[in-house]
Amino acid sequence: MADEDGRRGVEIPTEELRPEVLRGLVEEFVTRDGTDYGAVERSLEEKIEAALAQLRSGEARVVFDPESESANIVLARDLAKP
């Protein structure tokens, strides 16, 4: 599977991650520079919960990039693109 930049990655099922690891990944993701949540300001906890809900629903996925040895959260629809 390729991510939005065309790089290959390995999807990691969230249930295989320890809860504290998943939360750390989500927290790092939602606090990145350039992350835009629209006109409504949300608390860190609200952002984390929203991202976790997207992961639980399958709308977003965790993908590990072996080249950079890092994990990212991507939208499932972006993974389906050729």
RAKA-V911880 format. One record per residue. N is the residue number from 1. PHI is phi in degrees with one decimal (999 if undefined). OMEGA is omega in whole degrees, 0 to 359 (999 if undefined). Layout:
# RAKA-V911880
n->{N | N}
phi->{PHI | PHI}
omega->{OMEGA | OMEGA}
This chain:
# RAKA-V911880
n->{1 | 2 | 3 | 4 | 5 | 6 | 7 | 8 | 9 | 10 | 11 | 12 | 13 | 14 | 15 | 16 | 17 | 18 | 19 | 20 | 21 | 22 | 23 | 24 | 25 | 26 | 27 | 28 | 29 | 30 | 31 | 32 | 33 | 34 | 35 | 36 | 37 | 38 | 39 | 40 | 41 | 42 | 43 | 44 | 45 | 46 | 47 | 48 | 49 | 50 | 51 | 52 | 53 | 54 | 55 | 56 | 57 | 58 | 59 | 60 | 61 | 62 | 63 | 64 | 65 | 66 | 67 | 68 | 69 | 70 | 71 | 72 | 73 | 74 | 75 | 76 | 77 | 78 | 79 | 80 | 81 | 82}
phi->{999 | -113.0 | -86.5 | -65.1 | -96.8 | 84.5 | -81.7 | -81.3 | -154.1 | -115.6 | -72.3 | -112.1 | -60.9 | -60.9 | -69.9 | -87.5 | -96.8 | -63.6 | -52.9 | -70.8 | -70.4 | -61.2 | -62.4 | -62.3 | -63.1 | -65.0 | -62.3 | -62.6 | -62.9 | -75.3 | -102.4 | -63.3 | -62.2 | 89.4 | -76.8 | -112.6 | -113.1 | 88.4 | -75.7 | -91.2 | -77.5 | -123.1 | -72.8 | -57.4 | -62.7 | -64.4 | -64.8 | -62.9 | -62.2 | -64.6 | -65.9 | -62.2 | -63.3 | -66.1 | -68.3 | -63.6 | -79.9 | 90.4 | -68.1 | -125.8 | -136.0 | -94.6 | -126.9 | -99.0 | -102.6 | -63.2 | -64.6 | -94.6 | 54.4 | -137.8 | -110.3 | -142.1 | -107.1 | -129.8 | -71.0 | -59.0 | -64.4 | -74.1 | -72.8 | -79.0 | -72.6 | -69.2}
omega->{179 | 177 | 185 | 177 | 179 | 179 | 179 | 179 | 180 | 178 | 180 | 177 | 184 | 180 | 177 | 179 | 174 | 183 | 181 | 177 | 179 | 180 | 178 | 178 | 180 | 180 | 178 | 180 | 185 | 179 | 178 | 174 | 177 | 177 | 185 | 180 | 176 | 186 | 183 | 178 | 180 | 178 | 178 | 181 | 177 | 178 | 179 | 181 | 179 | 179 | 178 | 178 | 178 | 177 | 180 | 183 | 183 | 179 | 177 | 182 | 173 | 180 | 177 | 178 | 182 | 181 | 180 | 182 | 180 | 178 | 180 | 174 | 181 | 176 | 181 | 181 | 178 | 178 | 182 | 181 | 180 | 999}
